[in-house]
């Protein structure tokens, strides 16, 4: 996943400029029908593809909850029909790894372990092939700006889930220290909002929907700013 417009709140002045985004999915031409083929392609695929297969699903419209948290786990379950490896892959949280290459290595090791455990998976062909894709993020300016931190509370309640994705998840690839945009902006105000930054750092955005993430953020902002006003 690549971006078309750099946005770092701390670098654009005191105002926080609320952005929105959409994903454009792009083919890589890499496919796999067997687990060994999947492992081989994974070893060399661009990290942008790994990012998409773990995070991109959050922005795809769905009529039901995701059964698995990433596309790799879903394919292993429904293409290879191996529930054990699917569960192991689904338990992976990208936020627990320092970078996507480290995550890639963990996936490879899980696949290797499973191939050693079950011999038939060495030659089993999937009922549906896996296609590696990547995505480009297209950024939109909403024209909405925040001047002071206390404005975060009403703003987050009205923010679209794609804005939440952009500012709280995708931001970690853009900010210098892997922070979300809210925390990055709060640094402009010095140490005053360090406790709020720490609370935001404690939110793991991976296991759950973007709507649930927005509710978590609203809860943190409500708790913090109501306490500060007392």
N, C-alpha and C positions, 0 to 999 in steps of 0.2 A: 504494500500500500504506500503510495507516495502522495505528497501534498502539492497543491498548486499555489498556495499562498502562505508564507510564514506568518505566524501570529504568536507573539510573546508579549503578554500583557505588560510585563515590567519594562519592555523596551519601547512601548508605544505611548508612553506618558502615563499620567495618573489615572486617566479614565480607563475603565474596563469595557472593551468593545465586544458585545455579544455577537458571536458568529453562529451560523448554522451550516450544515453540510449534507452531502449526499455521496453515495459510493457508486462509482462506475466500475463494473466487474470486467476484467480483461483476461483472455485466455493465455496460458503459457505454452500450450502445445504438449505439456507433459501429462502422461496418463499411466495408470497402472491397473492391471487385471488380477495380479497375484500379489501376495503380501511381500514377497522378496522384491518384486518390481517396485512396489510402493517404497520400500526401504531404500532401494537404490536411487530412485528419483528424489526422495526426501533429502538424501545426503548432499545433493547439489542444487536443489531448488533455491531460488532467491528468498531471502528472509521475508520479503514483502508478501510472498504467498503464504508462509507460515502465519504471519500476522493476520492475514485475511481469514484463514481457516479457523483461527481461534477467536478473533474479535468481530469479523465482518457479519457474522450471523446475528449479532445484536441489532443491527440496523435493517435486517431483512424482515419485511412484514410477515407475520405468522398468525394463524388462527388458533394455534394451540401452543402450549409450552414446549420448549425444546426437550427432546428426550435425552440428548447428550449435549455436553457443553462445547464440543468442537466437532468440525466436519470429519476429522480423522477417526474419532471414536464412532461416529454415526456410520461411516462407511464400513469399518471393521465389523460392526454389529449386523448391518443389513446387507452388506455386499459379501463379506467373508463369512458372516454368520458365527463369529466367535465372540461370545458375550464376555468372556474373561478378559481378553485384551481390550475390548471396548470399554469396560469399566475402569481398567487401569489407565487408559488414555483419557477418559472423561474426568478422572480425578486430578489431572494435571491443571494447575493454575499458572498461567503465564506470568502473573504478578509475583510468583515465588522464585522466578529465575532472573538473574542479572541482565540477560540479553536473550535474543531469539536463537542465537547459535547454541547457547547452553540448553535451551528448551529442545532444540533439534536433536542434540546429542542424547537427551533423556528419552525422547521418543524412539530413537534408533535402538537404544539399549532395551527398552521395553519390548520392542518388536523382536530383537535378537533373542531375548529371554524366552518369549513365547514360542518362537520357532524351534528353540531347543527343547521346549516342554512337549510340544505336540508335532509329531513328524508329518502328519498329513497336510499341515499348513504350508509345508515347503512346496507342495505342488498343487494345492487347491486353487481353483480359479473362481473369482468372484462372480456372482450373478449380475453385478453391475460394476462397471469400471469406475475408478476414481479419477477425476480430472482436477489437476492442480490449477488453480486460478489465482490471480492477484487482483487488487483493486486500487483505483485512484480516488482520492478523496477530493471532492470539489467543494470549495468553501464559498459561503454566501454571507454578505454583510447585512445584518438585520436592522442597522441604523440605531440600535438601542445601545445606550452607554450607561455605565454606573460610575458615579463620582466618588462615593464613599462606601466602605465595607458594609455598613448596615443595610445598604440597598440590596445586598445579596439575597436576603430572606424573601422579599416579595418577588424578586426577579426569578429565583429558582423555581418558584411555584408556577410561573407562567412560561418557563423555558420549554422548548420542544425537546423530545428525547434525543433527537439528533444533535441539538446544541449541547445537551448533557454529554453525549458521546464525544463530541469534538473537544469540549473544554475540560472534561475530567478523565477521559481515557486516551484519546489520540494526542492530547497535549504532552503526555509523558515522553513521546518521541521527539517533541519539539523544544521543550524547555531544557535549559543547560543541565539541571540536576535531576531530570526525570520527574518533575513535579506536575501536578495538575495546574491548569491556568488560574484557578481561584487562589491557590496557595502562592503561585508565582506573583500574582498581583498584590497580594497582601504583604509581600516583602517590601513593596514600595513604601509602606507605612512604618517600617522599622520593626522593632521587637514587640510592639504592642499586641499584635495578633498571632504571636507564636503559639499560644494555647489552641487557637482555632486551627492553625495549620497542622498541629499535631493530631487534632481530632479528624481532620480530613485525611491525613496520612494513614489513619487507622481503618479507613473504609476500603474494603477489597471489592472492586467493581465487577469482578469476573463471574461469580456465582449468583446469578439473578438477572432480572430483566432491567432494561434502562428505566422503565417506570419505577421499579423498586429502588433503583439507584437514586433517581430524582427524589423519591420520598425520604431516603436516608440522608441526602444532603439537606433537604428542607428541615428534617428533624435536628440535625447538627446545628444549622444556622439558627433555628428557633431556640434551642437550648442555650446556645452561646449568647445571642443578642438579648434574649429575655433576662438572662442572669446579669448581663452587663448593665441593663437599664434599671435594675433594682437598687 
